[in-house]
Amino acid sequence: MNRPEGSGEPQGGAPVNRPEGSGEPQGGAPVNNGSLRRVGAVVHPARPSAARLGKELADWAAELDIEVRTLASERGCLGEDVPCAEPADFPMGLDLVVSLGGDGTLLRALGLVLAAEVPVLGVNAGRLGFLTEVEADGLPAALDAVRDGRYQVERRTTLAARVLIGGHDVAEDLAVNDVVLEKAARGRLAAVAVRLGDGGPFARYAADGVMVASPTGSTAYSFSAGGPIVSPRLDALLLTPIAPHMVFNRSLVLHPGEGVRLEVLPDSPTLVESVDGRVVRELPPGAVVEVRRGRHDALLVRTGRADFYRLVRSKFRLADAAEPPGGDP
């Protein structure tokens, strides 16, 4: 694409590190050079329909002499003879992970294998979501398609959050959707200072909270807080305040190379940090969370054409653009 010189980008300098093909679907070849040997399963433990799908997955794998593994916390969901592993050991040697549940289960599966870069096939055993690829009755056909190489891997931007408390590194959290700092109880507002990229102070937010989201997360909590819907093919970060009590109350869409530094100010109450909807720790005044683009993309298996905007229309019950108000003319 022709682009005017200097348009939107500084000239010179090193390019931003970006995984090859980030944001774009990659063509399918048979998993692991044609040999689908080990499959992991992450199952919603409270949904009987997910457990039934787990048994179906285990039967399919047994017929093809494919090893199946599940989590120790989900022992029995696929059958008593299916081996289990702790979260740290779960990704080892897997060629594919199958998520059986809804978008929350899929996020949990992606988080488990993000650093190992294992592709995940999401099977919907709940409400309509934005991430799950296959409906329950399509599981056998989807598994056969992946085994035969009839699939694509869609790369999604992720987040990495470095957490400092008392000046000491305490964690690095990886997220597919969002990293959220918010107050834990009624009372004083969260007070968070924000710096963007390599610049100086950007703004001090007085709000219920502040979050950094990926394009994938733009349809989740960020959207509920008033943020924009962003194409999941875009490589970007979003900064969205939660119920801000200030004149500037808009979201920002940032370049993937622009990190976000969030500091809990002295006059703020202790905040809670959540990663993809999971509370991970409390953040006292003085704590700092530095969020940047993650080193690893989330890898979603697609066996058909993904139509993100059709999902948006369906999820939010938008009228068909071709359909006149009130139905047929």
N, C-alpha and C positions, 0 to 999 in steps of 0.2 A: 504494500500500500504506500503511495506517495505521501510524504509527510513534510510540511514546510520546515525548513531548517530551524532548529531551536524550539519547535512546537512542543510544549508540554514537558520536555525533558532537558536537563542540563547536558551540555556537551562535555565529553572527556570523562575520565574517571573509570573505575572498574565496574563492570556490570553487576547487577544484583544476582546473587546465587539463586537459581530457580531450577527445580527438578525438571528434567527433560519431559516435554509434553504436558506440563502442569496445566490442569484445567481442560484438557482435551481428551476424548476417548481414544484409547490405543487399540488397534486391531487385535483380534484374538488369534492365538495359536494354541494348540493343545497345552494344557497346564503342565509345567515342568517337562517340556519337550515331549509331550504326548503321553506321559505317565502320571496319572492322578493316583498317587499312592497313599497320601494321608490327608484326611479331612477332619477339621475341628468343628464342633457344634457349640453354639451359645444359645441357650433356651430360656424363654421367659418362664420362670418356675411356677407362676400363679395362673397360667392359662392352660387348661386341659387341651385346647386345640394345638398349642405349641408342643406339648408332650406327645400328642398323636403324630404330629409331623416328625418329631424326633425318632419315634419308632420306625416311621416310614423311611427316613434317611438311613437308619441303621440297617434295615432290611436291604435297601438298595446297595449299600456299601458291601454287605456280606456276600451278596450274589456276585459282585465283581472283585472280591478279594481286596477291597480297599480298607485300610485301617481307619477307624473313627475314634476320635478322642473328645471328651467333654471336660468340663470343669469339676473339680472336687465338690464345690458347693452345689452342683446340679447333678450329683450322683443319682443314677436311677432314671433320669429323664429320657435316656435313650435305651434303657435296658440295663439289667444288673451286671451283664458281662462286658459292658463297654468301659474301657479304661478311662481313668480320670487323671487330671493334673492340676496342680496349683497354678494360679495366674502367671507367675514368673516363668514356669516351664511350659505353659500351654502352647505358645507359638512355635516351639522348636520343631523344625522339619516339616511343618504343615505346608501343603500346596494350596489349600483353600480352606476358608472358614464359612460355614453356613449359619446365619443368624435366623432364629425362629421366634418371632414375636412381632414387635412393632418397631418404630423408629428408635425408641429408647434402648431396646435390646440391640439394635444394630449399632448404635453409638457405643454401647458397652463393648461389643465385639471388636469394633474398629480400634477402640482404645487399647484393648488387650494386645493387638497385633500390629499396631502402628509402626513401632520401631523395627519390627521384623519384616515389614512390607509384604504382608500376606494379603491377597485379595479376598474380599468378603462378598458373599451373595446373601442379600437380604430377602427373607420370605415373610410375607405379611400374615400374622395370625392375630391381628387387632384391627384398629380403625385405619382409614386411609391415611397414609403418611407421605412424606416427600422423599424418603430414602429407600424404603424397601422396594425391591425390584419385582418380585414374583408373588402372585396370590397363592393361597394354600394349595389349590387344586393343580397348580402348574409346577409343583416341586419336582416330580419325576422327569418331566420334559426339560426343565432348566438344568438339572444335574447331568442329564445326558448331553445337553448342548455344551456345557462346560467341559465335560470329559472329551468331547469330540472337537473342541476348539472353536465352536460356533458362538463366540461371545466377544465382548470388548471390556476393557478395564478403563473405567472413568476415574481420572485423578481429581481429587478435591484438595484445595488449600487447607492446611491445618495451622494451629497456633502452638507456640511454646511459651510458657510463662515462667520466668525466673523469679523466685520469691526470696526477699531479704527481710529478716526481722532482727532488729538490734545490730544492723550492719553485717550480719552473717547470712550466707546462702543457706537456706533451709530446704529448698526443693526446686525441681523443675517439673512443672505440670504440662502435659500434652493434651490438647483439646481439638475436637473436630468441629464443634459448634461455637462454643463461646467460653470466655473466662469472665466471671462476674464478681464484682465487689459491691456488697450492699449491706445496709444496716440490718441487724438481727431482730430488733424490737422497735416498738413505737417510741417516739421521743425525738431526740436530736437528729438532725439530718446528717447524712454522711458528708464529710468534707474531704475532697480528693483533689490534689494538684496533678495536672496532666502536662507532660512534655511530649512532643511529637518529633520523631526523627532525631537529628543531631542538634535541633534548635533549643532555644531557651524555653522558659515557662510559656505554655499556651493558654491555660485557663485554670481557674479554681472552680470546681463543681460543688454546688450545694444541692444535693439530690437524695433520693432514696438509695441510689447506687449508680455505678458506672460499669459498662461492660465493653469488652473487645470481642467482636464476632468475626467469623469467617463468612464468605458468601454462602456456604452451606447453612450456617447458623442464622442467616438473614431472615429466614422464614420461621424462626423459633422465637426465643425470648426477645431478641432485638426487635422483631416485628411487633410484638405485643407492646413494647416500650415506645413505639412510634418510629422505628427505623425503617429504611427502604428495603424492598425486596431486590436482591442482587442476583444476577445470573450465576449459578454455581460454576460456570466455565470461566468466570472472571477470577484473576489472581489478585486479591486485595484484602485489606483489613477494614473493619467497620468499628468506629467508636460511637457508642450510643449511651446517652444518659438515661437513667430511670427516674421518671417523675421529677425532673429538675425544677428547682425553685429559683429561677434566674431568667433573664431576658433571652440569653442564647440557649436554646433548647433543642437544637438540631443534631442529627447524626452527621458524622464525617466519614467519607470513603477515602481510604488511604492507599498509597502505593505499597506493594508488598515489602519493599525495602525500608519502609518507615516504621520503626518500632514505636511502641507506646509505653511511656513510663507513668505509672500510677502510684502516687504517694499518699498514704493516709495521714492527714494533717493533725497537729496537736489538739485542735478543738473538735475533732471528730470522735464519735463513739467507736468502740471496737467494731470492726466490720467482719463479715463472713465472706470467704472466697469460695465460689462454686465453679466447678469445671464440668461442662456438659451436663449441668443439672445436679451434680453430686457435690454436696458440701465437703470441702477437703480440710479447711482450717479456719481459725480466727486470725484476724489481722489487727494488732493493736496500733494506736497512733505511732507514726514513725516507720511503719512497715512499708516496703516498696515492692511493687509487682511490675516487672518489665516484660511486656508481651511483644513477641515478634512472630514473623512467619515461621512455621515449623519446618524442620529439615526434611521431614518425611510427609509425602502426600498420603491421604486416605485413598485406598484403592477399592472401588466399588465395581462389582461384576455386573455387566449388563448383557442380557441375552436377547434383548429386543431394542427397538429404538426408544430412547428415553425422551419423553416430551415434558420438560419441566413446566412449561406454561399451561399445558393441559391440566397438570396436577394443581397448579395455582388456581385455575378456573374452577376445578372441581372442589378443592378444599374450601375456597371462599365463596362458592356458589355464585360465580359471576355469570351474568347473562351472556348468551352467545351473541357475538358482535353482529352475526348475520341474521339474528332473530329479532324482529320488531317487537317493541314492548307490547305485552298483552297477548303474545302468541302469533298465530298465522294471520296474515292480513285478510 
